[in-house]
Amino acid sequence: MSRIVIIGGIESTFTNAQVLFECGENIVMFYTRGESSPGWEGVDMIDASKFDFAKKCPTTIVDGNINDYTQEIKALNPDFIWSLGWQQIFKKDLLHICPCIGIHESLLPEGAGPVPIANAILHDRPVTGITLFQIDEGMDTGPIIGQCQGQLDPRKATSTQLYDEAMQLGKQLITTHLPALRAGNYELHPQNMQKRTVYTKIRWEDWPIEKVLRARTYPYQ
């Protein structure tokens, strides 16, 4: 069992946090978004009552920048910080508390940046998946711990279908790599930055309606 802090505020955050909770991790604080948190577009607030961990673990609502909570997080003495769907870059002081682990819904180094699932549809990616990685000061640039490729074709699937698949892949990645993380003997694989692609914030009006209808579904409505 590890002492962990979880940071995030979307459905996949709660789903993956529940997996960690069921695996026996000690969630010493769950930092989630408030209504005034910047950068949260098109995702409704989650019904936390549906998740057992959220009923039993202490919670802090963040209505600003998570880096403002660095000293508070440090005082919690976590073994790991899990960033699960948080749209702010962590600063050096926060990253130096302990290893920060993230899940990104693309096969890094391809598809870094915001809204990777919807962007995979818009950019006609033939495959996508999720990446478990150690966060650094860049935007999705940290070394990779593990990856899972999805079975759905982004050229045909909707965002809802790809998001549901990503949450299932997240559970698989967490349960596979958690023993090594706990033991401190997990491997880190630097990303090949020559293959890096970066998505940007979506301007829906710039894309064909057929793609928008598939991409702008939950969680991107």
N, C-alpha and C positions, 0 to 999 in steps of 0.2 A: 504494500500500500504506500502511495506517495501523497504528500500534502500538495494539493494543487489549487491554483487560482484559475478560474475560467472567465474569459472576457468575450462577450458577444451578445447579440440581440435579435437573431432571426430564427426561423424554424429549425434550420440545420444546427444552429447553436444548441438549442434545447435538446434536439435529438441526439447529437453527439455527446453532450454533457450527461444525458441519461445513460448512455453506454458506459462512460467513464465511472459514473456512480454505481451502476450495476456490476462493474468489474472490481469494485471495492476501493476506488480512489477516494481519498478524504478531501472533499471540496471545502476548503476553508473560507472561500468567498467567491460569490458569483457576481461579477460586474456586468450589468446589462444596461440597455439603452433606456433613456427617458424620452418623453415626447419632444423635448427640445434638443436632443442630440443631433448634431449636424451630420449630413451625408447619408441619411437613411431614406431612400426614395422608393415609394411604391410597395413597401412591405408593411402589412398591418401588424399591430402589436399582437404578441402571442398570448394565448390563454395558458399561463404558467401552471394553472391548477391541474392540467392534464399530465404534468411531469412530476413524478415522485421526488426527484432530487430537489426541485424548486420549492417543495413544501418543507424540506428538511434541512436545507443548507442556507447559511446566511447570505443575504443579497444586498448589494449596493446599486442604486440607480444612478447612472452617469448622465448628466445633462450638459456635459462639456467635453473636454479632452481627457482621455484616459491617462495621459502622462502627468496630469495634475494629481493623480492618486499614487504616484510612485513611492513616496515614503510610507504611505499606509499599506501598500502591497508588500513592501520590504519588511515591515513589522510583522506581517503574517508568516514570515519565514517559509515560503513555499519551496518545494523541490522543483516544481515546474509551473510555468504559466502556459495555459492553453488559450490561444486566440482563435476563436471559432466564429468567423463571420463578422469581424470588426473592421470598419473602414477608416482607420486612422493609423498612421505610421508610428511605431514605437520609437522613442528616443533612447539614446545610449544608456542613461541612468536606469531606465526600466529594464532594458535588455540585460543589464549586468547583474540583476538580482538573482537570476537562475536561468536555465535554458527555457526559451519561449518556443512553443511548438504551435504550428499553424496548419490548417487544412485549406487548400485552395482548389476550387472546382475547375481545374484544367490540368493538362499534363505538362507541367513546367519542364523546361523553360518556355514552352509555347503557351500563349494565352495568359500572360501575367496581366495584372491590372483589374479594373472594375468589371462587374457584371459578366463574368466569364461564360456563363451558360447561355445567356441571351446573345452575347457576342459570337459564340461558336456557331449559333444558328445563322446570324446575319452574315458571317464571314465564310459560310459554306465549309466549315471544318468537317472532314469525313468521320473523325472520331474525337471523343473527348473523354474525360475521366476526372480523377482527383489526385492531389498530391499532398502527402504528409511531409512537412519540412520544418527545419529550424529557422526561426525568424531572425533576420539581421536588420540593419538600419535602412535597407533598400526596400523597394516595392516588389515583394514576392521574389527576392533574389537569393534567399538563404539556401543552404545545402539540403538536398533531398534525403529523407529517411525512407520513404516508400511511395509507391504509386499503384493505382488501380485504373485500368482502362474500362470504360463503359461499353456496353453492348449496343446501345441505341445509336442511331445515325442522326447527328444534329441537322442534317439536310432534310430530314423527314419528321423528326420528333418535335414536340412542343417543349417549352421551358418547364412546364409542370412535370412532364414525363422525365426529363433530364434531371430535374431537381430531386424528384423522388428517387431516381436511380443513384444520384450522388450521395444521398443520405444513407442508402444501403451500402454503398462502397465505403463510406466513412466508417460505418460500424465494422466492416471487414478490416480496414486498415488499422483502426485503433486496437482491435482485439489481437491482430497479428503482431503488432510492434510494441504493445504495452509492456510485455514481459522484459524485453530488452531495454526499454526506457527505464523501467523500475530498477533494473540491475546496473544501469549506467554503462552498458556495453553495446549500445546501438551504433550503427555505422552512419556516417554522413558523406553524401556524394555531391561534390560541387556541381552546380549547374553549368552546362555548356552554353555560355552566353552568345556564342556565334549562332545558335539556333533560337535565341530568344525573340519572341514576338510579344507586343504589348497592346492590349485593348485600351480603348479610351471611353470616356463617358458617352452614352448613346444619345444621338439626336434622331429620334424615331422618324421624323419627317424626311430624313435623308435616305430611307430604305424602302424597297418595294413592299407593297401592302401584304403580299403573300407571306413574306418573311416576318413582318411585324405581327401578323395575326398568330404566328406560331411562337414568336419570341416574347411578345408582350402579354404573356399570361402569368398566373401566379408563379413565382413571387415578384414579378416585375410589372404588374399592372399599375 
